[in-house]
Amino acid sequence: MDVVDQAQRLAEQDLERALNKNKANFVGQDVDFNHCLECGIEIPKARRDAIHSCKHCVDCQERLERQAKHYRKP
Ligand SMILES: [Zn+2]
């Protein structure tokens, strides 16, 4: 693989990540979304089935819950 190929591949990965994140934000109103609204990764079907209208992956959900607790301090 030469340097140009490598650079192009990296650019494509960046673009794909950006698109995934955009898509996740774009479909935020849809009950059928299957990507995390925070990081854009795909949420496993098992998780989506277990938690109705789940919007975040496990990692982001835990982080958000920690933050929520933090901010709820009296
Ligand atoms: Zn996430």
N, CA, C, O and the ligand as a Tripos MOL2 file, in Angstrom:
@<TRIPOS>MOLECULE
protein
  297   295    75     0     0
PROTEIN
NO_CHARGES

@<TRIPOS>ATOM
      1 N           0.8540   -1.1970    0.0000 N.3       1 MET1
      2 CA          0.0000    0.0000    0.0000 C.3       1 MET1
      3 C           0.8890    1.2470    0.0000 C.2       1 MET1
      4 O           1.7830    1.3670    0.8380 O.2       1 MET1
      5 N           0.6560    2.1580   -0.9170 N.am      2 ASP2
      6 CA          1.4700    3.3780   -0.8960 C.3       2 ASP2
      7 C           0.8020    4.4660   -0.0550 C.2       2 ASP2
      8 O          -0.3190    4.3100    0.4280 O.2       2 ASP2
      9 N           1.5180    5.5540    0.0990 N.am      3 VAL3
     10 CA          1.0610    6.5950    1.0330 C.3       3 VAL3
     11 C          -0.2690    7.2040    0.5940 C.2       3 VAL3
     12 O          -1.1190    7.5280    1.4220 O.2       3 VAL3
     13 N          -0.4360    7.3540   -0.7240 N.am      4 VAL4
     14 CA         -1.6780    7.9570   -1.2240 C.3       4 VAL4
     15 C          -2.8770    7.0730   -0.8810 C.2       4 VAL4
     16 O          -3.9100    7.5590   -0.4200 O.2       4 VAL4
     17 N          -2.7230    5.7760   -1.1110 N.am      5 ASP5
     18 CA         -3.7950    4.8350   -0.7660 C.3       5 ASP5
     19 C          -4.1490    4.9390    0.7060 C.2       5 ASP5
     20 O          -5.3180    4.9640    1.0900 O.2       5 ASP5
     21 N          -3.1130    4.9980    1.5100 N.am      6 GLN6
     22 CA         -3.3080    5.0270    2.9490 C.3       6 GLN6
     23 C          -4.0580    6.2980    3.3600 C.2       6 GLN6
     24 O          -4.9840    6.2520    4.1700 O.2       6 GLN6
     25 N          -3.6440    7.4230    2.7910 N.am      7 ALA7
     26 CA         -4.2880    8.6960    3.1100 C.3       7 ALA7
     27 C          -5.7520    8.6630    2.6910 C.2       7 ALA7
     28 O          -6.6270    9.1390    3.4140 O.2       7 ALA7
     29 N          -6.0070    8.0990    1.5200 N.am      8 GLN8
     30 CA         -7.3740    8.0340    1.0100 C.3       8 GLN8
     31 C          -8.2270    7.1520    1.9160 C.2       8 GLN8
     32 O          -9.3800    7.4690    2.2090 O.2       8 GLN8
     33 N          -7.6450    6.0550    2.3480 N.am      9 ARG9
     34 CA         -8.4020    5.1530    3.2070 C.3       9 ARG9
     35 C          -8.7700    5.8500    4.5220 C.2       9 ARG9
     36 O          -9.8940    5.7290    5.0090 O.2       9 ARG9
     37 N          -7.8180    6.5680    5.0760 N.am     10 LEU10
     38 CA         -8.0900    7.2930    6.3200 C.3      10 LEU10
     39 C          -9.1870    8.3420    6.1140 C.2      10 LEU10
     40 O         -10.0710    8.5050    6.9540 O.2      10 LEU10
     41 N          -9.1140    9.0420    4.9930 N.am     11 ALA11
     42 CA        -10.1090   10.0700    4.7010 C.3      11 ALA11
     43 C         -11.4930    9.4330    4.5780 C.2      11 ALA11
     44 O         -12.4880    9.9930    5.0400 O.2      11 ALA11
     45 N         -11.5450    8.2720    3.9570 N.am     12 GLU12
     46 CA        -12.8310    7.5900    3.8020 C.3      12 GLU12
     47 C         -13.3930    7.1550    5.1420 C.2      12 GLU12
     48 O         -14.5990    7.2270    5.3770 O.2      12 GLU12
     49 N         -12.5090    6.7030    6.0150 N.am     13 GLN13
     50 CA        -12.9760    6.2920    7.3470 C.3      13 GLN13
     51 C         -13.5150    7.4880    8.1100 C.2      13 GLN13
     52 O         -14.5400    7.3920    8.7840 O.2      13 GLN13
     53 N         -12.8190    8.6210    8.0020 N.am     14 ASP14
     54 CA        -13.2890    9.8430    8.6730 C.3      14 ASP14
     55 C         -14.6530   10.2430    8.1530 C.2      14 ASP14
     56 O         -15.5540   10.5760    8.9220 O.2      14 ASP14
     57 N         -14.7930   10.2080    6.8380 N.am     15 LEU15
     58 CA        -16.0450   10.5970    6.2060 C.3      15 LEU15
     59 C         -17.1750    9.6850    6.6610 C.2      15 LEU15
     60 O         -18.2850   10.1330    6.9450 O.2      15 LEU15
     61 N         -16.8680    8.4050    6.7230 N.am     16 GLU16
     62 CA        -17.8960    7.4360    7.1110 C.3      16 GLU16
     63 C         -18.3410    7.6880    8.5490 C.2      16 GLU16
     64 O         -19.5290    7.6330    8.8650 O.2      16 GLU16
     65 N         -17.3620    7.9650    9.4150 N.am     17 ARG17
     66 CA        -17.7040    8.2680   10.8080 C.3      17 ARG17
     67 C         -18.5960    9.5010   10.8870 C.2      17 ARG17
     68 O         -19.5940    9.5240   11.6070 O.2      17 ARG17
     69 N         -18.2100   10.5290   10.1250 N.am     18 ALA18
     70 CA        -18.9840   11.7760   10.1390 C.3      18 ALA18
     71 C         -20.3980   11.5290    9.6320 C.2      18 ALA18
     72 O         -21.3660   12.0540   10.1830 O.2      18 ALA18
     73 N         -20.5090   10.7320    8.5830 N.am     19 LEU19
     74 CA        -21.8240   10.4350    8.0130 C.3      19 LEU19
     75 C         -22.6750    9.6610    9.0080 C.2      19 LEU19
     76 O         -23.8650    9.9320    9.1670 O.2      19 LEU19
     77 N         -22.0530    8.6970    9.6760 N.am     20 ASN20
     78 CA        -22.7880    7.9080   10.6550 C.3      20 ASN20
     79 C         -23.3100    8.7950   11.7690 C.2      20 ASN20
     80 O         -24.4480    8.6420   12.2110 O.2      20 ASN20
     81 N         -22.4900    9.7090   12.2170 N.am     21 LYS21
     82 CA        -22.8980   10.5910   13.3010 C.3      21 LYS21
     83 C         -24.0410   11.4870   12.8270 C.2      21 LYS21
     84 O         -25.0280   11.6900   13.5340 O.2      21 LYS21
     85 N         -23.8850   12.0150   11.6190 N.am     22 ASN22
     86 CA        -24.9340   12.8410   11.0390 C.3      22 ASN22
     87 C         -26.2380   12.0820   10.9460 C.2      22 ASN22
     88 O         -27.3040   12.5870   11.2990 O.2      22 ASN22
     89 N         -26.1300   10.8550   10.4610 N.am     23 LYS23
     90 CA        -27.3220   10.0470   10.2650 C.3      23 LYS23
     91 C         -27.9990    9.8190   11.6080 C.2      23 LYS23
     92 O         -29.2210    9.9050   11.7220 O.2      23 LYS23
     93 N         -27.1940    9.5270   12.6210 N.am     24 ALA24
     94 CA        -27.7450    9.2820   13.9540 C.3      24 ALA24
     95 C         -28.4770   10.5220   14.4460 C.2      24 ALA24
     96 O         -29.5620   10.4170   15.0190 O.2      24 ALA24
     97 N         -27.8930   11.6940   14.2280 N.am     25 ASN25
     98 CA        -28.5570   12.9230   14.6560 C.3      25 ASN25
     99 C         -29.8150   13.1670   13.8440 C.2      25 ASN25
    100 O         -30.8470   13.5810   14.3710 O.2      25 ASN25
    101 N         -29.7070   12.9030   12.5570 N.am     26 PHE26
    102 CA        -30.8040   13.1780   11.6460 C.3      26 PHE26
    103 C         -32.0410   12.3510   11.9760 C.2      26 PHE26
    104 O         -33.1660   12.8450   11.9000 O.2      26 PHE26
    105 N         -31.8300   11.1100   12.3370 N.am     27 VAL27
    106 CA        -32.9650   10.2310   12.6140 C.3      27 VAL27
    107 C         -33.3480   10.2460   14.0920 C.2      27 VAL27
    108 O         -34.0430    9.3480   14.5680 O.2      27 VAL27
    109 N         -32.8970   11.2560   14.8070 N.am     28 GLY28
    110 CA        -33.1550   11.3260   16.2440 C.3      28 GLY28
    111 C         -34.6260   11.2740   16.6140 C.2      28 GLY28
    112 O         -34.9760   10.8310   17.7080 O.2      28 GLY28
    113 N         -35.4930   11.7230   15.7130 N.am     29 GLN29
    114 CA        -36.9180   11.7420   16.0150 C.3      29 GLN29
    115 C         -37.5960   10.4080   15.6870 C.2      29 GLN29
    116 O         -38.7550   10.1810   16.0350 O.2      29 GLN29
    117 N         -36.8720    9.5640   15.0320 N.am     30 ASP30
    118 CA        -37.4460    8.3140   14.5430 C.3      30 ASP30
    119 C         -37.3130    7.2200   15.6050 C.2      30 ASP30
    120 O         -36.2650    7.0940   16.2380 O.2      30 ASP30
    121 N         -38.3600    6.4360   15.8000 N.am     31 VAL31
    122 CA        -38.2650    5.3550   16.7780 C.3      31 VAL31
    123 C         -37.4030    4.2170   16.2650 C.2      31 VAL31
    124 O         -37.0330    3.3200   17.0240 O.2      31 VAL31
    125 N         -37.0870    4.2500   15.0020 N.am     32 ASP32
    126 CA        -36.3740    3.1390   14.3840 C.3      32 ASP32
    127 C         -34.8660    3.3660   14.2930 C.2      32 ASP32
    128 O         -34.1600    2.5620   13.6850 O.2      32 ASP32
    129 N         -34.3670    4.4420   14.8850 N.am     33 PHE33
    130 CA        -32.9340    4.7030   14.7900 C.3      33 PHE33
    131 C         -32.1670    3.5520   15.4210 C.2      33 PHE33
    132 O         -32.6390    2.9140   16.3630 O.2      33 PHE33
    133 N         -30.9950    3.3010   14.8970 N.am     34 ASN34
    134 CA        -30.1980    2.2170   15.4710 C.3      34 ASN34
    135 C         -28.7430    2.6070   15.6570 C.2      34 ASN34
    136 O         -27.8640    1.7510   15.7490 O.2      34 ASN34
    137 N         -28.4950    3.9290   15.7110 N.am     35 HIS35
    138 CA        -27.1430    4.3910   15.9880 C.3      35 HIS35
    139 C         -27.1550    5.3120   17.2110 C.2      35 HIS35
    140 O         -28.0950    6.0770   17.4260 O.2      35 HIS35
    141 N         -26.0960    5.2160   17.9960 N.am     36 CYS36
    142 CA        -25.9750    6.0450   19.1840 C.3      36 CYS36
    143 C         -25.9540    7.5240   18.8080 C.2      36 CYS36
    144 O         -25.2300    7.9230   17.8960 O.2      36 CYS36
    145 N         -26.7340    8.3260   19.4980 N.am     37 LEU37
    146 CA        -26.7970    9.7520   19.2030 C.3      37 LEU37
    147 C         -25.5210   10.4630   19.6180 C.2      37 LEU37
    148 O         -25.2170   11.5360   19.0970 O.2      37 LEU37
    149 N         -24.7760    9.8900   20.5380 N.am     38 GLU38
    150 CA        -23.5620   10.5370   21.0140 C.3      38 GLU38
    151 C         -22.3720   10.2350   20.1120 C.2      38 GLU38
    152 O         -21.7290   11.1540   19.6050 O.2      38 GLU38
    153 N         -22.0790    8.9700   19.9120 N.am     39 CYS39
    154 CA        -20.8520    8.6160   19.2020 C.3      39 CYS39
    155 C         -21.1430    8.0570   17.8070 C.2      39 CYS39
    156 O         -20.2170    7.9080   17.0090 O.2      39 CYS39
    157 N         -22.3850    7.7480   17.4970 N.am     40 GLY40
    158 CA        -22.7370    7.3420   16.1430 C.3      40 GLY40
    159 C         -22.5100    5.8740   15.8290 C.2      40 GLY40
    160 O         -22.7510    5.4450   14.7010 O.2      40 GLY40
    161 N         -22.0490    5.0900   16.8040 N.am     41 ILE41
    162 CA        -21.8580    3.6690   16.5060 C.3      41 ILE41
    163 C         -23.2100    2.9630   16.5060 C.2      41 ILE41
    164 O         -24.1880    3.4400   17.0820 O.2      41 ILE41
    165 N         -23.2280    1.8280   15.8500 N.am     42 GLU42
    166 CA        -24.4820    1.0990   15.7700 C.3      42 GLU42
    167 C         -24.8040    0.4580   17.1180 C.2      42 GLU42
    168 O         -23.9410   -0.1560   17.7460 O.2      42 GLU42
    169 N         -26.0440    0.6060   17.5500 N.am     43 ILE43
    170 CA        -26.4870   -0.0110   18.7990 C.3      43 ILE43
    171 C         -26.9280   -1.4340   18.4900 C.2      43 ILE43
    172 O         -27.7360   -1.6500   17.5860 O.2      43 ILE43
    173 N         -26.4060   -2.4070   19.2300 N.am     44 PRO44
    174 CA        -26.7660   -3.8080   18.9550 C.3      44 PRO44
    175 C         -28.2760   -4.0150   19.0450 C.2      44 PRO44
    176 O         -28.9530   -3.4190   19.8830 O.2      44 PRO44
    177 N         -28.7870   -4.8760   18.1590 N.am     45 LYS45
    178 CA        -30.2290   -5.0980   18.1050 C.3      45 LYS45
    179 C         -30.7680   -5.5740   19.4520 C.2      45 LYS45
    180 O         -31.8620   -5.1810   19.8570 O.2      45 LYS45
    181 N         -30.0060   -6.4160   20.1430 N.am     46 ALA46
    182 CA        -30.4540   -6.9420   21.4310 C.3      46 ALA46
    183 C         -30.7220   -5.7980   22.4020 C.2      46 ALA46
    184 O         -31.6870   -5.8260   23.1660 O.2      46 ALA46
    185 N         -29.8490   -4.7910   22.3570 N.am     47 ARG47
    186 CA        -30.0250   -3.6490   23.2660 C.3      47 ARG47
    187 C         -31.2520   -2.8320   22.8570 C.2      47 ARG47
    188 O         -32.0170   -2.3610   23.6990 O.2      47 ARG47
    189 N         -31.4170   -2.6780   21.5480 N.am     48 ARG48
    190 CA        -32.5690   -1.9070   21.0780 C.3      48 ARG48
    191 C         -33.8710   -2.6240   21.4240 C.2      48 ARG48
    192 O         -34.8780   -1.9930   21.7450 O.2      48 ARG48
    193 N         -33.8310   -3.9600   21.3520 N.am     49 ASP49
    194 CA        -35.0320   -4.7310   21.6950 C.3      49 ASP49
    195 C         -35.3220   -4.6630   23.1870 C.2      49 ASP49
    196 O         -36.4770   -4.6040   23.6090 O.2      49 ASP49
    197 N         -34.2460   -4.6730   23.9820 N.am     50 ALA50
    198 CA        -34.4110   -4.6990   25.4370 C.3      50 ALA50
    199 C         -34.9020   -3.3540   25.9560 C.2      50 ALA50
    200 O         -35.7190   -3.2920   26.8750 O.2      50 ALA50
    201 N         -34.3980   -2.2820   25.3590 N.am     51 ILE51
    202 CA        -34.7620   -0.9420   25.8290 C.3      51 ILE51
    203 C         -35.4940   -0.2200   24.7150 C.2      51 ILE51
    204 O         -34.9010    0.1450   23.6990 O.2      51 ILE51
    205 N         -36.7750   -0.0200   24.9120 N.am     52 HIS52
    206 CA        -37.5810    0.6030   23.8730 C.3      52 HIS52
    207 C         -37.0900    2.0170   23.5800 C.2      52 HIS52
    208 O         -36.8570    2.8060   24.4960 O.2      52 HIS52
    209 N         -36.9380    2.3240   22.3160 N.am     53 SER53
    210 CA        -36.4770    3.6250   21.8420 C.3      53 SER53
    211 C         -35.1710    4.0450   22.5050 C.2      53 SER53
    212 O         -34.9950    5.1880   22.9280 O.2      53 SER53
    213 N         -34.2630    3.0720   22.5790 N.am     54 CYS54
    214 CA        -32.9310    3.3250   23.1140 C.3      54 CYS54
    215 C         -32.1430    4.2170   22.1560 C.2      54 CYS54
    216 O         -32.0700    3.9300   20.9610 O.2      54 CYS54
    217 N         -31.5590    5.2850   22.6680 N.am     55 LYS55
    218 CA        -30.8900    6.2640   21.8110 C.3      55 LYS55
    219 C         -29.3680    6.2280   21.9140 C.2      55 LYS55
    220 O         -28.6780    6.8320   21.0930 O.2      55 LYS55
    221 N         -28.8430    5.5290   22.9090 N.am     56 HIS56
    222 CA        -27.3980    5.5800   23.1330 C.3      56 HIS56
    223 C         -26.8260    4.1810   23.3250 C.2      56 HIS56
    224 O         -27.5110    3.2680   23.7850 O.2      56 HIS56
    225 N         -25.5630    4.0360   22.9640 N.am     57 CYS57
    226 CA        -24.8640    2.7850   23.2340 C.3      57 CYS57
    227 C         -24.6040    2.6830   24.7400 C.2      57 CYS57
    228 O         -24.8010    3.6480   25.4780 O.2      57 CYS57
    229 N         -24.1660    1.5180   25.1810 N.am     58 VAL58
    230 CA        -23.9770    1.2920   26.6190 C.3      58 VAL58
    231 C         -23.0040    2.3100   27.2080 C.2      58 VAL58
    232 O         -23.2640    2.8840   28.2650 O.2      58 VAL58
    233 N         -21.8900    2.5310   26.5250 N.am     59 ASP59
    234 CA        -20.8680    3.4400   27.0410 C.3      59 ASP59
    235 C         -21.4190    4.8420   27.2330 C.2      59 ASP59
    236 O         -21.2520    5.4420   28.2940 O.2      59 ASP59
    237 N         -22.0750    5.3610   26.2080 N.am     60 CYS60
    238 CA        -22.5850    6.7340   26.2870 C.3      60 CYS60
    239 C         -23.7020    6.8280   27.3150 C.2      60 CYS60
    240 O         -23.7950    7.8110   28.0510 O.2      60 CYS60
    241 N         -24.5480    5.8080   27.3650 N.am     61 GLN61
    242 CA        -25.6490    5.8180   28.3240 C.3      61 GLN61
    243 C         -25.1020    5.9220   29.7490 C.2      61 GLN61
    244 O         -25.6020    6.6990   30.5620 O.2      61 GLN61
    245 N         -24.0660    5.1260   30.0370 N.am     62 GLU62
    246 CA        -23.4870    5.1460   31.3810 C.3      62 GLU62
    247 C         -22.8690    6.5060   31.6720 C.2      62 GLU62
    248 O         -23.0070    7.0520   32.7660 O.2      62 GLU62
    249 N         -22.1860    7.0380   30.6670 N.am     63 ARG63
    250 CA        -21.5420    8.3380   30.8430 C.3      63 ARG63
    251 C         -22.6060    9.4160   31.0950 C.2      63 ARG63
    252 O         -22.4440   10.2560   31.9810 O.2      63 ARG63
    253 N         -23.6780    9.3860   30.3230 N.am     64 LEU64
    254 CA        -24.7370   10.3870   30.4770 C.3      64 LEU64
    255 C         -25.4060   10.2760   31.8340 C.2      64 LEU64
    256 O         -25.7490   11.2800   32.4580 O.2      64 LEU64
    257 N         -25.5910    9.0210   32.2910 N.am     65 GLU65
    258 CA        -26.2310    8.8400   33.5970 C.3      65 GLU65
    259 C         -25.3330    9.3480   34.7100 C.2      65 GLU65
    260 O         -25.8010    9.9440   35.6800 O.2      65 GLU65
    261 N         -24.0190    9.1040   34.5560 N.am     66 ARG66
    262 CA        -23.0730    9.6430   35.5510 C.3      66 ARG66
    263 C         -23.1370   11.1600   35.5610 C.2      66 ARG66
    264 O         -23.1670   11.7790   36.6250 O.2      66 ARG66
    265 N         -23.1580   11.7540   34.3840 N.am     67 GLN67
    266 CA        -23.2120   13.2190   34.2820 C.3      67 GLN67
    267 C         -24.5030   13.7420   34.9010 C.2      67 GLN67
    268 O         -24.4900   14.7390   35.6230 O.2      67 GLN67
    269 N         -25.6050   13.0780   34.6210 N.am     68 ALA68
    270 CA        -26.9030   13.5210   35.1360 C.3      68 ALA68
    271 C         -26.8880   13.5160   36.6570 C.2      68 ALA68
    272 O         -27.3840   14.4450   37.2960 O.2      68 ALA68
    273 N         -26.3070   12.4490   37.2400 N.am     69 LYS69
    274 CA        -26.2110   12.3760   38.6950 C.3      69 LYS69
    275 C         -25.3730   13.5320   39.2260 C.2      69 LYS69
    276 O         -25.7070   14.1790   40.2190 O.2      69 LYS69
    277 N         -24.2770   13.7600   38.5220 N.am     70 HIS70
    278 CA        -23.3500   14.8030   38.9240 C.3      70 HIS70
    279 C         -24.0470   16.1590   38.9580 C.2      70 HIS70
    280 O         -23.8930   16.9300   39.9050 O.2      70 HIS70
    281 N         -24.8150   16.4340   37.9090 N.am     71 TYR71
    282 CA        -25.4500   17.7500   37.8070 C.3      71 TYR71
    283 C         -26.6380   17.8980   38.7460 C.2      71 TYR71
    284 O         -27.0870   19.0100   39.0240 O.2      71 TYR71
    285 N         -27.1490   16.7560   39.2390 N.am     72 ARG72
    286 CA        -28.3420   16.8190   40.0680 C.3      72 ARG72
    287 C         -28.0100   17.1470   41.5390 C.2      72 ARG72
    288 O         -28.8930   17.2050   42.3940 O.2      72 ARG72
    289 N         -26.7380   17.3520   41.7940 N.am     73 LYS73
    290 CA        -26.3220   17.6950   43.1610 C.3      73 LYS73
    291 C         -27.0970   18.9050   43.6820 C.2      73 LYS73
    292 O         -27.3170   19.8600   42.9370 O.2      73 LYS73
    293 N         -27.5080   18.8780   44.9290 N.am     74 PRO74
    294 CA        -28.2440   20.0070   45.4940 C.3      74 PRO74
    295 C         -27.3570   21.2750   45.6110 C.2      74 PRO74
    296 O         -27.8270   22.3160   46.0690 O.2      74 PRO74
    297 ZN        -22.3150    5.9690   22.0280 Zn       75 ZN75
@<TRIPOS>BOND
     1     1     2 1
     2     2     3 1
     3     3     4 2
     4     3     5 am
     5     5     6 1
     6     6     7 1
     7     7     8 2
     8     7     9 am
     9     9    10 1
    10    10    11 1
    11    11    12 2
    12    11    13 am
    13    13    14 1
    14    14    15 1
    15    15    16 2
    16    15    17 am
    17    17    18 1
    18    18    19 1
    19    19    20 2
    20    19    21 am
    21    21    22 1
    22    22    23 1
    23    23    24 2
    24    23    25 am
    25    25    26 1
    26    26    27 1
    27    27    28 2
    28    27    29 am
    29    29    30 1
    30    30    31 1
    31    31    32 2
    32    31    33 am
    33    33    34 1
    34    34    35 1
    35    35    36 2
    36    35    37 am
    37    37    38 1
    38    38    39 1
    39    39    40 2
    40    39    41 am
    41    41    42 1
    42    42    43 1
    43    43    44 2
    44    43    45 am
    45    45    46 1
    46    46    47 1
    47    47    48 2
    48    47    49 am
    49    49    50 1
    50    50    51 1
    51    51    52 2
    52    51    53 am
    53    53    54 1
    54    54    55 1
    55    55    56 2
    56    55    57 am
    57    57    58 1
    58    58    59 1
    59    59    60 2
    60    59    61 am
    61    61    62 1
    62    62    63 1
    63    63    64 2
    64    63    65 am
    65    65    66 1
    66    66    67 1
    67    67    68 2
    68    67    69 am
    69    69    70 1
    70    70    71 1
    71    71    72 2
    72    71    73 am
    73    73    74 1
    74    74    75 1
    75    75    76 2
    76    75    77 am
    77    77    78 1
    78    78    79 1
    79    79    80 2
    80    79    81 am
    81    81    82 1
    82    82    83 1
    83    83    84 2
    84    83    85 am
    85    85    86 1
    86    86    87 1
    87    87    88 2
    88    87    89 am
    89    89    90 1
    90    90    91 1
    91    91    92 2
    92    91    93 am
    93    93    94 1
    94    94    95 1
    95    95    96 2
    96    95    97 am
    97    97    98 1
    98    98    99 1
    99    99   100 2
   100    99   101 am
   101   101   102 1
   102   102   103 1
   103   103   104 2
   104   103   105 am
   105   105   106 1
   106   106   107 1
   107   107   108 2
   108   107   109 am
   109   109   110 1
   110   110   111 1
   111   111   112 2
   112   111   113 am
   113   113   114 1
   114   114   115 1
   115   115   116 2
   116   115   117 am
   117   117   118 1
   118   118   119 1
   119   119   120 2
   120   119   121 am
   121   121   122 1
   122   122   123 1
   123   123   124 2
   124   123   125 am
   125   125   126 1
   126   126   127 1
   127   127   128 2
   128   127   129 am
   129   129   130 1
   130   130   131 1
   131   131   132 2
   132   131   133 am
   133   133   134 1
   134   134   135 1
   135   135   136 2
   136   135   137 am
   137   137   138 1
   138   138   139 1
   139   139   140 2
   140   139   141 am
   141   141   142 1
   142   142   143 1
   143   143   144 2
   144   143   145 am
   145   145   146 1
   146   146   147 1
   147   147   148 2
   148   147   149 am
   149   149   150 1
   150   150   151 1
   151   151   152 2
   152   151   153 am
   153   153   154 1
   154   154   155 1
   155   155   156 2
   156   155   157 am
   157   157   158 1
   158   158   159 1
   159   159   160 2
   160   159   161 am
   161   161   162 1
   162   162   163 1
   163   163   164 2
   164   163   165 am
   165   165   166 1
   166   166   167 1
   167   167   168 2
   168   167   169 am
   169   169   170 1
   170   170   171 1
   171   171   172 2
   172   171   173 am
   173   173   174 1
   174   174   175 1
   175   175   176 2
   176   175   177 am
   177   177   178 1
   178   178   179 1
   179   179   180 2
   180   179   181 am
   181   181   182 1
   182   182   183 1
   183   183   184 2
   184   183   185 am
   185   185   186 1
   186   186   187 1
   187   187   188 2
   188   187   189 am
   189   189   190 1
   190   190   191 1
   191   191   192 2
   192   191   193 am
   193   193   194 1
   194   194   195 1
   195   195   196 2
   196   195   197 am
   197   197   198 1
   198   198   199 1
   199   199   200 2
   200   199   201 am
   201   201   202 1
   202   202   203 1
   203   203   204 2
   204   203   205 am
   205   205   206 1
   206   206   207 1
   207   207   208 2
   208   207   209 am
   209   209   210 1
   210   210   211 1
   211   211   212 2
   212   211   213 am
   213   213   214 1
   214   214   215 1
   215   215   216 2
   216   215   217 am
   217   217   218 1
   218   218   219 1
   219   219   220 2
   220   219   221 am
   221   221   222 1
   222   222   223 1
   223   223   224 2
   224   223   225 am
   225   225   226 1
   226   226   227 1
   227   227   228 2
   228   227   229 am
   229   229   230 1
   230   230   231 1
   231   231   232 2
   232   231   233 am
   233   233   234 1
   234   234   235 1
   235   235   236 2
   236   235   237 am
   237   237   238 1
   238   238   239 1
   239   239   240 2
   240   239   241 am
   241   241   242 1
   242   242   243 1
   243   243   244 2
   244   243   245 am
   245   245   246 1
   246   246   247 1
   247   247   248 2
   248   247   249 am
   249   249   250 1
   250   250   251 1
   251   251   252 2
   252   251   253 am
   253   253   254 1
   254   254   255 1
   255   255   256 2
   256   255   257 am
   257   257   258 1
   258   258   259 1
   259   259   260 2
   260   259   261 am
   261   261   262 1
   262   262   263 1
   263   263   264 2
   264   263   265 am
   265   265   266 1
   266   266   267 1
   267   267   268 2
   268   267   269 am
   269   269   270 1
   270   270   271 1
   271   271   272 2
   272   271   273 am
   273   273   274 1
   274   274   275 1
   275   275   276 2
   276   275   277 am
   277   277   278 1
   278   278   279 1
   279   279   280 2
   280   279   281 am
   281   281   282 1
   282   282   283 1
   283   283   284 2
   284   283   285 am
   285   285   286 1
   286   286   287 1
   287   287   288 2
   288   287   289 am
   289   289   290 1
   290   290   291 1
   291   291   292 2
   292   291   293 am
   293   293   294 1
   294   294   295 1
   295   295   296 2
@<TRIPOS>SUBSTRUCTURE
     1 MET1         2 RESIDUE 1 A MET
     2 ASP2         6 RESIDUE 1 A ASP
     3 VAL3        10 RESIDUE 1 A VAL
     4 VAL4        14 RESIDUE 1 A VAL
     5 ASP5        18 RESIDUE 1 A ASP
     6 GLN6        22 RESIDUE 1 A GLN
     7 ALA7        26 RESIDUE 1 A ALA
     8 GLN8        30 RESIDUE 1 A GLN
     9 ARG9        34 RESIDUE 1 A ARG
    10 LEU10       38 RESIDUE 1 A LEU
    11 ALA11       42 RESIDUE 1 A ALA
    12 GLU12       46 RESIDUE 1 A GLU
    13 GLN13       50 RESIDUE 1 A GLN
    14 ASP14       54 RESIDUE 1 A ASP
    15 LEU15       58 RESIDUE 1 A LEU
    16 GLU16       62 RESIDUE 1 A GLU
    17 ARG17       66 RESIDUE 1 A ARG
    18 ALA18       70 RESIDUE 1 A ALA
    19 LEU19       74 RESIDUE 1 A LEU
    20 ASN20       78 RESIDUE 1 A ASN
    21 LYS21       82 RESIDUE 1 A LYS
    22 ASN22       86 RESIDUE 1 A ASN
    23 LYS23       90 RESIDUE 1 A LYS
    24 ALA24       94 RESIDUE 1 A ALA
    25 ASN25       98 RESIDUE 1 A ASN
    26 PHE26      102 RESIDUE 1 A PHE
    27 VAL27      106 RESIDUE 1 A VAL
    28 GLY28      110 RESIDUE 1 A GLY
    29 GLN29      114 RESIDUE 1 A GLN
    30 ASP30      118 RESIDUE 1 A ASP
    31 VAL31      122 RESIDUE 1 A VAL
    32 ASP32      126 RESIDUE 1 A ASP
    33 PHE33      130 RESIDUE 1 A PHE
    34 ASN34      134 RESIDUE 1 A ASN
    35 HIS35      138 RESIDUE 1 A HIS
    36 CYS36      142 RESIDUE 1 A CYS
    37 LEU37      146 RESIDUE 1 A LEU
    38 GLU38      150 RESIDUE 1 A GLU
    39 CYS39      154 RESIDUE 1 A CYS
    40 GLY40      158 RESIDUE 1 A GLY
    41 ILE41      162 RESIDUE 1 A ILE
    42 GLU42      166 RESIDUE 1 A GLU
    43 ILE43      170 RESIDUE 1 A ILE
    44 PRO44      174 RESIDUE 1 A PRO
    45 LYS45      178 RESIDUE 1 A LYS
    46 ALA46      182 RESIDUE 1 A ALA
    47 ARG47      186 RESIDUE 1 A ARG
    48 ARG48      190 RESIDUE 1 A ARG
    49 ASP49      194 RESIDUE 1 A ASP
    50 ALA50      198 RESIDUE 1 A ALA
    51 ILE51      202 RESIDUE 1 A ILE
    52 HIS52      206 RESIDUE 1 A HIS
    53 SER53      210 RESIDUE 1 A SER
    54 CYS54      214 RESIDUE 1 A CYS
    55 LYS55      218 RESIDUE 1 A LYS
    56 HIS56      222 RESIDUE 1 A HIS
    57 CYS57      226 RESIDUE 1 A CYS
    58 VAL58      230 RESIDUE 1 A VAL
    59 ASP59      234 RESIDUE 1 A ASP
    60 CYS60      238 RESIDUE 1 A CYS
    61 GLN61      242 RESIDUE 1 A GLN
    62 GLU62      246 RESIDUE 1 A GLU
    63 ARG63      250 RESIDUE 1 A ARG
    64 LEU64      254 RESIDUE 1 A LEU
    65 GLU65      258 RESIDUE 1 A GLU
    66 ARG66      262 RESIDUE 1 A ARG
    67 GLN67      266 RESIDUE 1 A GLN
    68 ALA68      270 RESIDUE 1 A ALA
    69 LYS69      274 RESIDUE 1 A LYS
    70 HIS70      278 RESIDUE 1 A HIS
    71 TYR71      282 RESIDUE 1 A TYR
    72 ARG72      286 RESIDUE 1 A ARG
    73 LYS73      290 RESIDUE 1 A LYS
    74 PRO74      294 RESIDUE 1 A PRO
    75 ZN75       297 GROUP 0 **** ****
